[in-house]
Every structure is written in C-alpha cells, then in structure tokens.
Amino acid sequence: MARTEVQPDLFGAPAAPPAYVVPYAIAVNTLTRTLEMLQSARRWPWDPDMKAARMERNVPKMLAVLPPQEAADWRARIDAEAARLDAAA
C-alpha cells in the first residue's frame, strides 16, 4: 500500500497574530520620562545592563512608533544627553 503525505494547508491556515505595536502616547510618555531622567542626571542613572536595555532596545522601539521627523528630533535630544553623560564618566 502506498504511503500518502499530507501537505500543509498553505492558504487556509490562520495568520499569526499581529505583533504588539506600542501606542503613540505610551511611546511619547516613555521618551519624555527617559529624556527627563537623563537631563537631571550628573552621571548615568543606570548600571551597564539597564543602560543597554534602555538605550539600545527600549528607545529605538519607542522611536519606531513616531513619524520620521519627530523620531529624529527625539533621537537628537536623547543622543545629546547620552554624549554629555558619557563625557562626565
């Protein structure tokens, strides 16, 4: 007797649920709090692991939600504070 292979359903399978997208208001609030924390600090307010989490993962995720011009403005302001804190270290 011949063995039959079952081909997966390529067109009828449900799509994966959409990835979570941070709401605009939450992104702006998060960026505002981050910038305020950096502006008030004399040195980096986080240990190296938390700094990496915030600056390398969290901030870019928040910036991705914003329109390009607004994201560029936030990026410039946050980068300026990061450069100041790096110089103070």
Order of alpha helices (4+ residues) and beta strands (2+ residues): alpha-alpha-alpha-alpha
